[in-house]
Amino acid sequence: MAYAGFGLACVLSGTPSFHLGGTPGPSALGWGVVAVGSLAAVGCGAVLRSGLRALLWAACVPAGIAAFGLLMDVITLMFGQGVDSGVAAANHALAAAGVVLLAATARPVRPPSSRTVAAVPSAASGPVQLAACAGTVAFLPYAAMKLVWAFGGTFAGVSGAEMRAISERNGASGLWLTLESWGLDATVLLAALGVFLLWGLVRPWGQAFPRWTPWLRGRRVPRWLPLAPALIGAATLAPYGVFGVGYAALATAGVVTMRRGDFPSSSDALLVGWIGMAAFAVYGGALIVAIRSYWLRTRSLSRA
């Protein structure tokens, strides 16, 4: 109901609740927010009256779509930059919170007489670990490209100095620019954290803190700790990368024209697009596989 009220307030005040690539979307999209919030409210009522949980799972889908972009908001705020729109960021956060609450409410309730036994930490299966390897390797060309610019080199017709000037013109924060001046690209650091998260989902140390974590060693890792950022990352990077790869394929085939942007030519922009989108698509897919494996391996066992 709160989310529906948020959407209605945006519509009545003419405030865009969505931004599309930094451009404000029509305020009428707020009616979609109202519809999602109303569907969730009806679903909660159905659960209370008849135990029907299908509507709650159905409401998770559009709410998850509305939360798209939350990861980008978090990243920009982490590095001291402003989001494109505070209202759109609030929409992303509210929708994501709604997905969590809806999924938690839709889960079946265990009988009061049952007790749970924590699962033993274990590694993922071989195919899942191969997917993690693919997600890791996919970031290597991306990291190499970014590090070339960070160390002042030239790639795709753009030098490191030109890339820093572009970042400054686009409103990069002081922290972001300082890291670049030290030869550290912020997105490469985030990619390294993403790979660390990916392997935490497939190795036993993602379920119990390892020996190299002081004060925590041996303790159980709360399930939400790796799953929350992994779900946000997968929901953002997988569709973003897949659609980006599709567009790059169409541009390569000459069906559409790749915009030159800040690069000397469309072919340069296409090269960078292939490197970035392929990394996001493969990593996002690997993250989805790892999330499923981690979820199944960490389920508590019910005993009467």
C-alpha positions as CSV (number, residue, x, y, z in Angstrom):
1,M,0.0,0.0,0.0
2,A,2.9,2.3,0.8
3,Y,4.4,1.6,-2.7
4,A,1.1,2.3,-4.4
5,G,0.8,5.5,-2.5
6,F,4.3,6.5,-3.6
7,G,3.4,5.9,-7.2
8,L,0.1,7.9,-6.9
9,A,2.0,10.8,-5.3
10,C,4.4,10.8,-8.3
11,V,1.5,10.8,-10.8
12,L,-0.5,13.5,-9.1
13,S,2.6,15.8,-8.7
14,G,3.9,15.1,-12.2
15,T,7.2,13.8,-10.8
16,P,8.9,11.0,-12.9
17,S,9.4,7.9,-10.9
18,F,11.7,6.3,-13.5
19,H,14.8,7.6,-15.3
20,L,15.7,5.9,-18.6
21,G,19.4,6.2,-19.2
22,G,19.6,9.4,-17.2
23,T,16.6,10.9,-19.0
24,P,13.4,11.4,-17.0
25,G,10.6,9.1,-18.1
26,P,7.0,10.1,-18.4
27,S,5.3,10.7,-15.0
28,A,2.4,8.4,-16.3
29,L,4.7,5.4,-15.5
30,G,3.8,6.1,-11.9
31,W,0.5,4.3,-12.7
32,G,2.6,1.2,-13.1
33,V,3.9,1.7,-9.6
34,V,0.4,2.0,-8.3
35,A,-0.6,-1.2,-10.1
36,V,2.3,-3.2,-8.7
37,G,1.6,-1.9,-5.2
38,S,-2.1,-2.7,-5.5
39,L,-1.3,-6.2,-6.8
40,A,0.9,-6.8,-3.8
41,A,-1.8,-5.6,-1.4
42,V,-4.4,-7.9,-3.1
43,G,-2.0,-10.8,-2.9
44,C,-1.4,-10.2,0.8
45,G,-5.1,-10.2,1.4
46,A,-5.5,-13.5,-0.6
47,V,-2.8,-15.1,1.6
48,L,-4.6,-14.1,4.8
49,R,-8.0,-15.3,3.6
50,S,-7.2,-18.5,1.6
51,G,-3.5,-19.1,1.8
52,L,-3.1,-18.4,-2.0
53,R,0.5,-17.4,-2.4
54,A,0.7,-17.3,-6.3
55,L,-0.2,-13.7,-6.4
56,L,2.7,-12.7,-4.2
57,W,5.2,-14.5,-6.4
58,A,3.5,-12.9,-9.4
59,A,4.0,-9.4,-7.8
60,C,7.7,-10.1,-7.3
61,V,8.3,-10.0,-11.1
62,P,7.2,-6.4,-11.8
63,A,8.6,-5.3,-8.5
64,G,11.9,-6.7,-9.5
65,I,11.8,-5.0,-12.8
66,A,11.0,-1.7,-11.1
67,A,14.0,-2.2,-8.8
68,F,16.3,-2.3,-11.9
69,G,19.1,0.3,-11.4
70,L,19.4,-0.1,-7.6
71,L,22.9,-1.4,-8.0
72,M,24.0,1.6,-10.1
73,D,22.5,3.9,-7.4
74,V,24.5,2.1,-4.7
75,I,27.7,2.3,-6.7
76,T,27.4,6.0,-7.4
77,L,26.6,6.7,-3.8
78,M,29.6,4.6,-2.6
79,F,32.0,6.8,-4.6
80,G,30.4,10.1,-3.5
81,Q,28.5,10.8,-6.6
82,G,24.9,11.9,-6.9
83,V,22.2,9.7,-8.4
84,D,20.3,10.9,-11.5
85,S,17.1,11.3,-9.5
86,G,16.4,10.9,-5.8
87,V,12.8,10.0,-6.6
88,A,13.9,7.3,-9.0
89,A,16.5,6.0,-6.5
90,A,13.7,5.8,-3.9
91,N,11.6,3.9,-6.3
92,H,14.3,1.4,-6.9
93,A,14.9,0.9,-3.1
94,L,11.2,0.6,-2.3
95,A,10.6,-1.9,-5.1
96,A,13.6,-4.0,-4.0
97,A,12.4,-4.0,-0.4
98,G,9.0,-5.1,-1.7
99,V,10.5,-8.0,-3.5
100,V,12.2,-9.2,-0.3
101,L,9.0,-8.8,1.8
102,L,6.8,-10.4,-0.8
103,A,9.1,-13.4,-1.2
104,A,9.5,-13.8,2.5
105,T,5.7,-13.7,2.9
106,A,5.1,-16.2,0.0
107,R,7.3,-18.8,1.5
108,P,5.5,-21.7,3.1
109,V,5.5,-21.8,6.9
110,R,7.0,-24.8,8.7
111,P,4.9,-26.7,11.1
112,P,5.4,-25.6,14.7
113,S,6.5,-29.1,15.8
114,S,9.5,-29.2,13.4
115,R,13.0,-28.1,14.2
116,T,15.7,-27.1,11.8
117,V,19.3,-28.4,11.4
118,A,21.8,-26.1,9.7
119,A,23.3,-27.5,6.5
120,V,27.0,-28.6,6.6
121,P,29.3,-26.2,4.6
122,S,30.0,-27.6,1.2
123,A,31.4,-26.6,-2.2
124,A,29.2,-26.3,-5.3
125,S,29.1,-29.0,-7.9
126,G,31.7,-29.0,-10.7
127,P,29.5,-27.4,-13.4
128,V,28.6,-24.6,-11.0
129,Q,32.3,-23.9,-10.3
130,L,33.0,-23.9,-14.0
131,A,30.3,-21.2,-14.4
132,A,32.1,-19.2,-11.6
133,C,35.4,-19.6,-13.6
134,A,33.6,-18.3,-16.7
135,G,32.2,-15.3,-14.8
136,T,35.8,-14.6,-13.5
137,V,37.5,-14.9,-16.9
138,A,34.8,-12.7,-18.5
139,F,36.0,-9.8,-16.5
140,L,39.7,-10.1,-17.5
141,P,39.4,-8.2,-20.9
142,Y,37.2,-5.5,-19.1
143,A,39.7,-5.1,-16.3
144,A,42.6,-4.9,-18.8
145,M,40.9,-2.2,-20.8
146,K,40.1,-0.2,-17.7
147,L,43.7,-0.5,-16.3
148,V,45.2,0.6,-19.6
149,W,43.2,3.9,-19.3
150,A,44.0,4.1,-15.5
151,F,47.7,3.9,-16.2
152,G,47.5,6.5,-19.0
153,G,47.5,4.3,-22.0
154,T,45.4,4.4,-25.1
155,F,42.6,2.0,-26.0
156,A,39.9,2.3,-28.7
157,G,41.3,5.6,-29.7
158,V,40.9,7.2,-26.3
159,S,43.9,8.0,-24.0
160,G,43.9,7.7,-20.2
161,A,44.0,11.5,-19.9
162,E,41.0,11.9,-22.2
163,M,39.1,9.3,-20.2
164,R,39.8,11.1,-17.0
165,A,38.6,14.4,-18.6
166,I,35.4,12.5,-19.8
167,S,34.8,11.2,-16.2
168,E,35.2,14.7,-14.8
169,R,32.9,16.2,-17.4
170,N,30.3,13.6,-16.6
171,G,30.3,14.5,-12.9
172,A,32.7,11.9,-11.4
173,S,33.3,12.5,-7.7
174,G,36.6,13.5,-6.2
175,L,37.1,10.0,-4.8
176,W,36.6,8.5,-8.3
177,L,39.1,10.9,-9.9
178,T,41.6,10.4,-7.1
179,L,41.5,6.6,-7.5
180,E,42.1,7.1,-11.3
181,S,45.1,9.4,-10.6
182,W,46.6,6.5,-8.5
183,G,46.1,4.1,-11.4
184,L,43.1,2.4,-9.8
185,D,39.9,2.2,-11.7
186,A,36.8,2.1,-9.4
187,T,34.9,-0.3,-11.7
188,V,37.8,-2.7,-11.7
189,L,37.8,-2.7,-7.9
190,L,34.0,-3.4,-7.9
191,A,34.6,-6.2,-10.4
192,A,37.1,-7.7,-8.0
193,L,34.6,-7.5,-5.2
194,G,32.0,-9.1,-7.5
195,V,34.4,-12.0,-8.3
196,F,35.0,-12.4,-4.6
197,L,31.3,-12.6,-4.0
198,L,30.8,-15.1,-6.8
199,W,33.4,-17.5,-5.3
200,G,32.0,-17.1,-1.9
201,L,28.7,-18.5,-3.2
202,V,30.4,-21.6,-4.6
203,R,33.0,-22.4,-1.9
204,P,32.6,-23.6,1.7
205,W,34.1,-20.4,3.1
206,G,30.9,-18.6,1.9
207,Q,28.9,-20.6,4.5
208,A,31.3,-20.5,7.4
209,F,33.8,-17.7,8.0
210,P,37.3,-19.1,7.2
211,R,40.4,-19.0,9.4
212,W,41.7,-15.7,7.9
213,T,38.7,-13.7,9.3
214,P,39.6,-12.7,12.9
215,W,36.9,-12.8,15.6
216,L,34.5,-14.5,13.1
217,R,36.4,-17.7,12.1
218,G,34.3,-20.8,12.3
219,R,30.9,-19.0,12.7
220,R,28.1,-19.5,10.3
221,V,27.7,-16.8,7.6
222,P,24.2,-15.4,7.6
223,R,22.5,-16.5,4.3
224,W,21.3,-12.9,3.6
225,L,24.9,-11.6,3.7
226,P,26.0,-13.0,0.4
227,L,22.6,-13.5,-1.1
228,A,21.4,-9.9,-0.8
229,P,24.2,-8.2,-2.9
230,A,24.2,-11.3,-5.2
231,L,20.5,-11.0,-6.0
232,I,20.8,-7.2,-6.6
233,G,23.8,-7.7,-8.8
234,A,22.2,-10.5,-10.8
235,A,19.0,-8.7,-11.3
236,T,20.9,-5.7,-12.7
237,L,23.9,-7.1,-14.6
238,A,22.4,-10.1,-16.2
239,P,19.6,-8.4,-18.1
240,Y,21.8,-5.3,-18.8
241,G,24.5,-7.5,-20.2
242,V,22.2,-9.7,-22.3
243,F,20.4,-6.8,-23.9
244,G,23.7,-5.0,-24.4
245,V,25.2,-8.1,-26.1
246,G,22.1,-8.3,-28.3
247,Y,22.4,-4.7,-29.3
248,A,26.2,-5.1,-30.0
249,A,25.4,-8.1,-32.2
250,L,22.8,-6.1,-34.2
251,A,25.3,-3.3,-34.6
252,T,28.0,-5.7,-35.7
253,A,25.6,-7.1,-38.3
254,G,24.8,-3.6,-39.5
255,V,21.1,-3.7,-38.5
256,V,21.5,-0.8,-36.1
257,T,24.2,1.9,-35.8
258,M,26.3,2.1,-32.7
259,R,26.5,5.7,-31.4
260,R,30.0,7.1,-31.3
261,G,29.6,8.8,-28.0
262,D,33.0,9.9,-26.6
263,F,35.0,7.6,-28.9
264,P,36.6,8.6,-32.2
265,S,34.5,6.2,-34.3
266,S,31.5,3.9,-34.0
267,S,33.8,0.8,-34.4
268,D,35.7,2.0,-31.3
269,A,32.5,2.3,-29.4
270,L,31.4,-1.1,-30.6
271,L,34.6,-2.7,-29.4
272,V,34.3,-1.2,-25.9
273,G,30.6,-2.2,-25.9
274,W,31.4,-5.8,-26.7
275,I,34.0,-6.0,-23.9
276,G,31.8,-4.5,-21.3
277,M,28.5,-6.1,-22.2
278,A,30.0,-9.6,-22.6
279,A,31.6,-9.3,-19.1
280,F,28.3,-8.2,-17.5
281,A,26.3,-10.9,-19.4
282,V,28.6,-13.8,-18.5
283,Y,29.2,-12.7,-15.0
284,G,25.4,-12.1,-14.4
285,G,24.6,-15.5,-15.7
286,A,27.3,-17.2,-13.5
287,L,25.9,-15.2,-10.5
288,I,22.4,-16.6,-11.1
289,V,23.8,-20.2,-11.3
290,A,25.8,-19.6,-8.1
291,I,22.9,-18.1,-6.2
292,R,20.7,-21.1,-6.9
293,S,23.5,-23.5,-5.8
294,Y,24.1,-21.5,-2.6
295,W,20.4,-21.3,-1.8
296,L,20.0,-25.1,-2.2
297,R,23.2,-25.9,-0.3
298,T,22.4,-23.7,2.7
299,R,18.8,-24.7,3.2
300,S,18.1,-25.8,6.8
301,L,16.8,-29.3,7.1
302,S,13.5,-29.8,8.9
303,R,13.1,-32.6,11.4
304,A,10.0,-33.4,13.4
